Amino acid sequence: MDLNDLYHRRGVSLMLAARATGQAARDAHRRFAAGYADRIRAAIRTNAAPAA
């Protein structure tokens, strides 16, 4: 998965979190977004493509 995919998935996760009607769904989408952000930071830090 390249950086564009990670940025897109992070954005979608944040959008879904904002639209979620329940707290559990909001939390789950925020965790996904945080995971994608971690992978983005790692890829940038190592200047390499993230592992799929």
PDB file of N, H, CA, C and O in Angstrom:
ATOM      1  N   MET A   1       0.847  -1.169   0.000  1.00  0.00           N
ATOM      2  CA  MET A   1       0.000   0.000   0.000  1.00  0.00           C
ATOM      3  C   MET A   1       0.897   1.238   0.000  1.00  0.00           C
ATOM      4  O   MET A   1       1.799   1.357   0.829  1.00  0.00           O
ATOM      5  N   ASP A   2       0.645   2.152  -0.929  1.00  0.00           N
ATOM      6  H   ASP A   2      -0.088   2.055  -1.602  1.00  0.00           H
ATOM      7  CA  ASP A   2       1.492   3.335  -0.999  1.00  0.00           C
ATOM      8  C   ASP A   2       0.923   4.462  -0.126  1.00  0.00           C
ATOM      9  O   ASP A   2      -0.156   4.341   0.455  1.00  0.00           O
ATOM     10  N   LEU A   3       1.682   5.553  -0.057  1.00  0.00           N
ATOM     11  H   LEU A   3       2.558   5.651  -0.529  1.00  0.00           H
ATOM     12  CA  LEU A   3       1.268   6.661   0.804  1.00  0.00           C
ATOM     13  C   LEU A   3      -0.076   7.248   0.399  1.00  0.00           C
ATOM     14  O   LEU A   3      -0.869   7.628   1.261  1.00  0.00           O
ATOM     15  N   ASN A   4      -0.342   7.327  -0.893  1.00  0.00           N
ATOM     16  H   ASN A   4       0.302   7.018  -1.594  1.00  0.00           H
ATOM     17  CA  ASN A   4      -1.631   7.857  -1.328  1.00  0.00           C
ATOM     18  C   ASN A   4      -2.779   7.020  -0.782  1.00  0.00           C
ATOM     19  O   ASN A   4      -3.788   7.561  -0.329  1.00  0.00           O
ATOM     20  N   ASP A   5      -2.626   5.701  -0.826  1.00  0.00           N
ATOM     21  H   ASP A   5      -1.807   5.262  -1.195  1.00  0.00           H
ATOM     22  CA  ASP A   5      -3.658   4.815  -0.286  1.00  0.00           C
ATOM     23  C   ASP A   5      -3.833   5.042   1.212  1.00  0.00           C
ATOM     24  O   ASP A   5      -4.957   5.111   1.710  1.00  0.00           O
ATOM     25  N   LEU A   6      -2.720   5.158   1.921  1.00  0.00           N
ATOM     26  H   LEU A   6      -1.807   5.102   1.516  1.00  0.00           H
ATOM     27  CA  LEU A   6      -2.795   5.358   3.365  1.00  0.00           C
ATOM     28  C   LEU A   6      -3.471   6.682   3.722  1.00  0.00           C
ATOM     29  O   LEU A   6      -4.312   6.736   4.619  1.00  0.00           O
ATOM     30  N   TYR A   7      -3.096   7.745   3.013  1.00  0.00           N
ATOM     31  H   TYR A   7      -2.413   7.701   2.284  1.00  0.00           H
ATOM     32  CA  TYR A   7      -3.726   9.042   3.259  1.00  0.00           C
ATOM     33  C   TYR A   7      -5.228   8.977   2.955  1.00  0.00           C
ATOM     34  O   TYR A   7      -6.040   9.528   3.698  1.00  0.00           O
ATOM     35  N   HIS A   8      -5.586   8.310   1.872  1.00  0.00           N
ATOM     36  H   HIS A   8      -4.927   7.862   1.268  1.00  0.00           H
ATOM     37  CA  HIS A   8      -7.001   8.185   1.509  1.00  0.00           C
ATOM     38  C   HIS A   8      -7.770   7.415   2.581  1.00  0.00           C
ATOM     39  O   HIS A   8      -8.824   7.854   3.040  1.00  0.00           O
ATOM     40  N   ARG A   9      -7.233   6.272   2.970  1.00  0.00           N
ATOM     41  H   ARG A   9      -6.377   5.916   2.597  1.00  0.00           H
ATOM     42  CA  ARG A   9      -7.925   5.456   3.974  1.00  0.00           C
ATOM     43  C   ARG A   9      -8.042   6.186   5.312  1.00  0.00           C
ATOM     44  O   ARG A   9      -9.051   6.068   6.007  1.00  0.00           O
ATOM     45  N   ARG A  10      -6.996   6.945   5.666  1.00  0.00           N
ATOM     46  H   ARG A  10      -6.176   7.041   5.101  1.00  0.00           H
ATOM     47  CA  ARG A  10      -7.070   7.744   6.898  1.00  0.00           C
ATOM     48  C   ARG A  10      -8.201   8.764   6.797  1.00  0.00           C
ATOM     49  O   ARG A  10      -8.981   8.930   7.735  1.00  0.00           O
ATOM     50  N   GLY A  11      -8.285   9.443   5.661  1.00  0.00           N
ATOM     51  H   GLY A  11      -7.651   9.309   4.899  1.00  0.00           H
ATOM     52  CA  GLY A  11      -9.336  10.433   5.462  1.00  0.00           C
ATOM     53  C   GLY A  11     -10.723   9.831   5.507  1.00  0.00           C
ATOM     54  O   GLY A  11     -11.630  10.398   6.117  1.00  0.00           O
ATOM     55  N   VAL A  12     -10.897   8.690   4.869  1.00  0.00           N
ATOM     56  H   VAL A  12     -10.160   8.229   4.374  1.00  0.00           H
ATOM     57  CA  VAL A  12     -12.191   8.011   4.891  1.00  0.00           C
ATOM     58  C   VAL A  12     -12.537   7.592   6.314  1.00  0.00           C
ATOM     59  O   VAL A  12     -13.682   7.741   6.740  1.00  0.00           O
ATOM     60  N   SER A  13     -11.573   7.076   7.046  1.00  0.00           N
ATOM     61  H   SER A  13     -10.642   6.955   6.699  1.00  0.00           H
ATOM     62  CA  SER A  13     -11.826   6.667   8.427  1.00  0.00           C
ATOM     63  C   SER A  13     -12.250   7.853   9.286  1.00  0.00           C
ATOM     64  O   SER A  13     -13.160   7.729  10.106  1.00  0.00           O
ATOM     65  N   LEU A  14     -11.602   8.995   9.108  1.00  0.00           N
ATOM     66  H   LEU A  14     -10.863   9.096   8.442  1.00  0.00           H
ATOM     67  CA  LEU A  14     -11.978  10.183   9.870  1.00  0.00           C
ATOM     68  C   LEU A  14     -13.378  10.659   9.488  1.00  0.00           C
ATOM     69  O   LEU A  14     -14.144  11.089  10.351  1.00  0.00           O
ATOM     70  N   MET A  15     -13.714  10.585   8.203  1.00  0.00           N
ATOM     71  H   MET A  15     -13.092  10.236   7.502  1.00  0.00           H
ATOM     72  CA  MET A  15     -15.045  10.971   7.759  1.00  0.00           C
ATOM     73  C   MET A  15     -16.098  10.045   8.357  1.00  0.00           C
ATOM     74  O   MET A  15     -17.140  10.501   8.827  1.00  0.00           O
ATOM     75  N   LEU A  16     -15.823   8.748   8.338  1.00  0.00           N
ATOM     76  H   LEU A  16     -14.977   8.377   7.956  1.00  0.00           H
ATOM     77  CA  LEU A  16     -16.774   7.794   8.906  1.00  0.00           C
ATOM     78  C   LEU A  16     -16.922   7.975  10.414  1.00  0.00           C
ATOM     79  O   LEU A  16     -18.013   7.808  10.958  1.00  0.00           O
ATOM     80  N   ALA A  17     -15.832   8.314  11.083  1.00  0.00           N
ATOM     81  H   ALA A  17     -14.945   8.449  10.640  1.00  0.00           H
ATOM     82  CA  ALA A  17     -15.905   8.584  12.518  1.00  0.00           C
ATOM     83  C   ALA A  17     -16.795   9.790  12.789  1.00  0.00           C
ATOM     84  O   ALA A  17     -17.585   9.785  13.733  1.00  0.00           O
ATOM     85  N   ALA A  18     -16.669  10.818  11.964  1.00  0.00           N
ATOM     86  H   ALA A  18     -16.027  10.822  11.196  1.00  0.00           H
ATOM     87  CA  ALA A  18     -17.471  12.024  12.152  1.00  0.00           C
ATOM     88  C   ALA A  18     -18.953  11.761  11.902  1.00  0.00           C
ATOM     89  O   ALA A  18     -19.805  12.404  12.514  1.00  0.00           O
ATOM     90  N   ARG A  19     -19.267  10.830  11.016  1.00  0.00           N
ATOM     91  H   ARG A  19     -18.575  10.307  10.519  1.00  0.00           H
ATOM     92  CA  ARG A  19     -20.656  10.535  10.667  1.00  0.00           C
ATOM     93  C   ARG A  19     -21.276   9.419  11.501  1.00  0.00           C
ATOM     94  O   ARG A  19     -22.487   9.206  11.449  1.00  0.00           O
ATOM     95  N   ALA A  20     -20.471   8.719  12.257  1.00  0.00           N
ATOM     96  H   ALA A  20     -19.487   8.892  12.300  1.00  0.00           H
ATOM     97  CA  ALA A  20     -20.970   7.580  13.032  1.00  0.00           C
ATOM     98  C   ALA A  20     -21.987   8.044  14.068  1.00  0.00           C
ATOM     99  O   ALA A  20     -21.833   9.102  14.678  1.00  0.00           O
ATOM    100  N   THR A  21     -23.018   7.242  14.253  1.00  0.00           N
ATOM    101  H   THR A  21     -23.142   6.382  13.757  1.00  0.00           H
ATOM    102  CA  THR A  21     -24.058   7.604  15.226  1.00  0.00           C
ATOM    103  C   THR A  21     -23.788   7.035  16.608  1.00  0.00           C
ATOM    104  O   THR A  21     -24.345   7.516  17.594  1.00  0.00           O
ATOM    105  N   GLY A  22     -22.951   6.030  16.694  1.00  0.00           N
ATOM    106  H   GLY A  22     -22.498   5.639  15.893  1.00  0.00           H
ATOM    107  CA  GLY A  22     -22.656   5.422  17.986  1.00  0.00           C
ATOM    108  C   GLY A  22     -21.206   5.636  18.395  1.00  0.00           C
ATOM    109  O   GLY A  22     -20.316   5.779  17.557  1.00  0.00           O
ATOM    110  N   GLN A  23     -20.998   5.653  19.686  1.00  0.00           N
ATOM    111  H   GLN A  23     -21.720   5.537  20.367  1.00  0.00           H
ATOM    112  CA  GLN A  23     -19.654   5.868  20.221  1.00  0.00           C
ATOM    113  C   GLN A  23     -18.694   4.750  19.834  1.00  0.00           C
ATOM    114  O   GLN A  23     -17.531   5.011  19.527  1.00  0.00           O
ATOM    115  N   ALA A  24     -19.166   3.521  19.846  1.00  0.00           N
ATOM    116  H   ALA A  24     -20.111   3.309  20.095  1.00  0.00           H
ATOM    117  CA  ALA A  24     -18.292   2.390  19.504  1.00  0.00           C
ATOM    118  C   ALA A  24     -17.794   2.502  18.064  1.00  0.00           C
ATOM    119  O   ALA A  24     -16.622   2.248  17.787  1.00  0.00           O
ATOM    120  N   ALA A  25     -18.681   2.880  17.155  1.00  0.00           N
ATOM    121  H   ALA A  25     -19.633   3.087  17.380  1.00  0.00           H
ATOM    122  CA  ALA A  25     -18.284   3.039  15.751  1.00  0.00           C
ATOM    123  C   ALA A  25     -17.306   4.199  15.602  1.00  0.00           C
ATOM    124  O   ALA A  25     -16.317   4.083  14.878  1.00  0.00           O
ATOM    125  N   ARG A  26     -17.571   5.323  16.283  1.00  0.00           N
ATOM    126  H   ARG A  26     -18.375   5.417  16.871  1.00  0.00           H
ATOM    127  CA  ARG A  26     -16.647   6.468  16.226  1.00  0.00           C
ATOM    128  C   ARG A  26     -15.270   6.059  16.702  1.00  0.00           C
ATOM    129  O   ARG A  26     -14.264   6.368  16.064  1.00  0.00           O
ATOM    130  N   ASP A  27     -15.228   5.362  17.827  1.00  0.00           N
ATOM    131  H   ASP A  27     -16.046   5.110  18.345  1.00  0.00           H
ATOM    132  CA  ASP A  27     -13.940   4.930  18.370  1.00  0.00           C
ATOM    133  C   ASP A  27     -13.208   3.988  17.423  1.00  0.00           C
ATOM    134  O   ASP A  27     -11.995   4.102  17.248  1.00  0.00           O
ATOM    135  N   ALA A  28     -13.933   3.061  16.814  1.00  0.00           N
ATOM    136  H   ALA A  28     -14.919   2.967  16.956  1.00  0.00           H
ATOM    137  CA  ALA A  28     -13.312   2.104  15.898  1.00  0.00           C
ATOM    138  C   ALA A  28     -12.711   2.820  14.696  1.00  0.00           C
ATOM    139  O   ALA A  28     -11.578   2.538  14.307  1.00  0.00           O
ATOM    140  N   HIS A  29     -13.460   3.741  14.107  1.00  0.00           N
ATOM    141  H   HIS A  29     -14.381   3.970  14.423  1.00  0.00           H
ATOM    142  CA  HIS A  29     -12.953   4.470  12.946  1.00  0.00           C
ATOM    143  C   HIS A  29     -11.770   5.351  13.324  1.00  0.00           C
ATOM    144  O   HIS A  29     -10.834   5.497  12.538  1.00  0.00           O
ATOM    145  N   ARG A  30     -11.799   5.933  14.497  1.00  0.00           N
ATOM    146  H   ARG A  30     -12.559   5.815  15.136  1.00  0.00           H
ATOM    147  CA  ARG A  30     -10.658   6.747  14.952  1.00  0.00           C
ATOM    148  C   ARG A  30      -9.423   5.882  15.156  1.00  0.00           C
ATOM    149  O   ARG A  30      -8.307   6.313  14.865  1.00  0.00           O
ATOM    150  N   ARG A  31      -9.618   4.650  15.660  1.00  0.00           N
ATOM    151  H   ARG A  31     -10.525   4.300  15.896  1.00  0.00           H
ATOM    152  CA  ARG A  31      -8.475   3.738  15.817  1.00  0.00           C
ATOM    153  C   ARG A  31      -7.889   3.365  14.463  1.00  0.00           C
ATOM    154  O   ARG A  31      -6.670   3.297  14.307  1.00  0.00           O
ATOM    155  N   PHE A  32      -8.757   3.121  13.482  1.00  0.00           N
ATOM    156  H   PHE A  32      -9.748   3.176  13.608  1.00  0.00           H
ATOM    157  CA  PHE A  32      -8.258   2.838  12.130  1.00  0.00           C
ATOM    158  C   PHE A  32      -7.461   4.029  11.612  1.00  0.00           C
ATOM    159  O   PHE A  32      -6.367   3.858  11.076  1.00  0.00           O
ATOM    160  N   ALA A  33      -8.004   5.237  11.770  1.00  0.00           N
ATOM    161  H   ALA A  33      -8.893   5.376  12.206  1.00  0.00           H
ATOM    162  CA  ALA A  33      -7.317   6.442  11.304  1.00  0.00           C
ATOM    163  C   ALA A  33      -5.968   6.591  11.998  1.00  0.00           C
ATOM    164  O   ALA A  33      -4.981   6.954  11.357  1.00  0.00           O
ATOM    165  N   ALA A  34      -5.914   6.320  13.279  1.00  0.00           N
ATOM    166  H   ALA A  34      -6.715   6.025  13.799  1.00  0.00           H
ATOM    167  CA  ALA A  34      -4.658   6.420  14.028  1.00  0.00           C
ATOM    168  C   ALA A  34      -3.651   5.391  13.521  1.00  0.00           C
ATOM    169  O   ALA A  34      -2.459   5.681  13.424  1.00  0.00           O
ATOM    170  N   GLY A  35      -4.124   4.204  13.203  1.00  0.00           N
ATOM    171  H   GLY A  35      -5.092   3.968  13.282  1.00  0.00           H
ATOM    172  CA  GLY A  35      -3.237   3.171  12.661  1.00  0.00           C
ATOM    173  C   GLY A  35      -2.656   3.574  11.314  1.00  0.00           C
ATOM    174  O   GLY A  35      -1.470   3.376  11.054  1.00  0.00           O
ATOM    175  N   TYR A  36      -3.507   4.142  10.459  1.00  0.00           N
ATOM    176  H   TYR A  36      -4.471   4.303  10.671  1.00  0.00           H
ATOM    177  CA  TYR A  36      -3.010   4.622   9.167  1.00  0.00           C
ATOM    178  C   TYR A  36      -2.005   5.752   9.363  1.00  0.00           C
ATOM    179  O   TYR A  36      -0.991   5.811   8.668  1.00  0.00           O
ATOM    180  N   ALA A  37      -2.284   6.646  10.304  1.00  0.00           N
ATOM    181  H   ALA A  37      -3.108   6.598  10.868  1.00  0.00           H
ATOM    182  CA  ALA A  37      -1.349   7.751  10.577  1.00  0.00           C
ATOM    183  C   ALA A  37      -0.002   7.212  11.056  1.00  0.00           C
ATOM    184  O   ALA A  37       1.047   7.732  10.676  1.00  0.00           O
ATOM    185  N   ASP A  38      -0.030   6.178  11.883  1.00  0.00           N
ATOM    186  H   ASP A  38      -0.882   5.755  12.192  1.00  0.00           H
ATOM    187  CA  ASP A  38       1.226   5.557  12.329  1.00  0.00           C
ATOM    188  C   ASP A  38       2.014   5.005  11.151  1.00  0.00           C
ATOM    189  O   ASP A  38       3.231   5.171  11.077  1.00  0.00           O
ATOM    190  N   ARG A  39       1.314   4.348  10.227  1.00  0.00           N
ATOM    191  H   ARG A  39       0.325   4.213  10.287  1.00  0.00           H
ATOM    192  CA  ARG A  39       1.983   3.775   9.062  1.00  0.00           C
ATOM    193  C   ARG A  39       2.536   4.870   8.154  1.00  0.00           C
ATOM    194  O   ARG A  39       3.606   4.712   7.566  1.00  0.00           O
ATOM    195  N   ILE A  40       1.806   5.980   8.039  1.00  0.00           N
ATOM    196  H   ILE A  40       0.937   6.108   8.516  1.00  0.00           H
ATOM    197  CA  ILE A  40       2.282   7.107   7.238  1.00  0.00           C
ATOM    198  C   ILE A  40       3.558   7.675   7.848  1.00  0.00           C
ATOM    199  O   ILE A  40       4.547   7.892   7.147  1.00  0.00           O
ATOM    200  N   ARG A  41       3.530   7.914   9.164  1.00  0.00           N
ATOM    201  H   ARG A  41       2.728   7.737   9.733  1.00  0.00           H
ATOM    202  CA  ARG A  41       4.716   8.450   9.844  1.00  0.00           C
ATOM    203  C   ARG A  41       5.913   7.518   9.691  1.00  0.00           C
ATOM    204  O   ARG A  41       7.030   7.972   9.443  1.00  0.00           O
ATOM    205  N   ALA A  42       5.680   6.221   9.838  1.00  0.00           N
ATOM    206  H   ALA A  42       4.772   5.853  10.039  1.00  0.00           H
ATOM    207  CA  ALA A  42       6.768   5.254   9.713  1.00  0.00           C
ATOM    208  C   ALA A  42       7.356   5.277   8.309  1.00  0.00           C
ATOM    209  O   ALA A  42       8.574   5.219   8.138  1.00  0.00           O
ATOM    210  N   ALA A  43       6.491   5.361   7.310  1.00  0.00           N
ATOM    211  H   ALA A  43       5.502   5.407   7.449  1.00  0.00           H
ATOM    212  CA  ALA A  43       6.976   5.379   5.924  1.00  0.00           C
ATOM    213  C   ALA A  43       7.778   6.633   5.639  1.00  0.00           C
ATOM    214  O   ALA A  43       8.805   6.578   4.963  1.00  0.00           O
ATOM    215  N   ILE A  44       7.316   7.757   6.147  1.00  0.00           N
ATOM    216  H   ILE A  44       6.482   7.802   6.696  1.00  0.00           H
ATOM    217  CA  ILE A  44       8.031   9.005   5.936  1.00  0.00           C
ATOM    218  C   ILE A  44       9.365   8.995   6.680  1.00  0.00           C
ATOM    219  O   ILE A  44      10.385   9.449   6.161  1.00  0.00           O
ATOM    220  N   ARG A  45       9.338   8.468   7.901  1.00  0.00           N
ATOM    221  H   ARG A  45       8.510   8.099   8.322  1.00  0.00           H
ATOM    222  CA  ARG A  45      10.550   8.424   8.725  1.00  0.00           C
ATOM    223  C   ARG A  45      11.632   7.563   8.083  1.00  0.00           C
ATOM    224  O   ARG A  45      12.811   7.910   8.135  1.00  0.00           O
ATOM    225  N   THR A  46      11.249   6.465   7.490  1.00  0.00           N
ATOM    226  H   THR A  46      10.290   6.183   7.448  1.00  0.00           H
ATOM    227  CA  THR A  46      12.231   5.574   6.888  1.00  0.00           C
ATOM    228  C   THR A  46      12.454   5.881   5.414  1.00  0.00           C
ATOM    229  O   THR A  46      13.329   5.303   4.769  1.00  0.00           O
ATOM    230  N   ASN A  47      11.634   6.818   4.883  1.00  0.00           N
ATOM    231  H   ASN A  47      10.923   7.287   5.407  1.00  0.00           H
ATOM    232  CA  ASN A  47      11.727   7.201   3.481  1.00  0.00           C
ATOM    233  C   ASN A  47      11.604   5.994   2.575  1.00  0.00           C
ATOM    234  O   ASN A  47      12.295   5.883   1.562  1.00  0.00           O
ATOM    235  N   ALA A  48      10.708   5.087   2.957  1.00  0.00           N
ATOM    236  H   ALA A  48      10.146   5.177   3.780  1.00  0.00           H
ATOM    237  CA  ALA A  48      10.477   3.880   2.184  1.00  0.00           C
ATOM    238  C   ALA A  48       8.972   3.627   2.101  1.00  0.00           C
ATOM    239  O   ALA A  48       8.191   4.169   2.883  1.00  0.00           O
ATOM    240  N   ALA A  49       8.595   2.816   1.166  1.00  0.00           N
ATOM    241  H   ALA A  49       9.230   2.375   0.531  1.00  0.00           H
ATOM    242  CA  ALA A  49       7.167   2.459   1.040  1.00  0.00           C
ATOM    243  C   ALA A  49       6.772   1.590   2.217  1.00  0.00           C
ATOM    244  O   ALA A  49       7.540   0.717   2.623  1.00  0.00           O
ATOM    245  N   PRO A  50       5.574   1.812   2.782  1.00  0.00           N
ATOM    246  CA  PRO A  50       5.119   0.997   3.915  1.00  0.00           C
ATOM    247  C   PRO A  50       4.820  -0.435   3.453  1.00  0.00           C
ATOM    248  O   PRO A  50       4.507  -0.684   2.289  1.00  0.00           O
ATOM    249  N   ALA A  51       4.923  -1.337   4.379  1.00  0.00           N
ATOM    250  H   ALA A  51       5.177  -1.135   5.324  1.00  0.00           H
ATOM    251  CA  ALA A  51       4.617  -2.735   4.087  1.00  0.00           C
ATOM    252  C   ALA A  51       3.123  -2.888   3.852  1.00  0.00           C
ATOM    253  O   ALA A  51       2.315  -2.225   4.502  1.00  0.00           O
ATOM    254  N   ALA A  52       2.768  -3.744   2.943  1.00  0.00           N
ATOM    255  H   ALA A  52       3.425  -4.282   2.416  1.00  0.00           H
ATOM    256  CA  ALA A  52       1.338  -3.960   2.619  1.00  0.00           C
ATOM    257  C   ALA A  52       0.643  -4.741   3.695  1.00  0.00           C
ATOM    258  O   ALA A  52      -0.554  -5.011   3.587  1.00  0.00           O
TER     259      ALA A  52
END
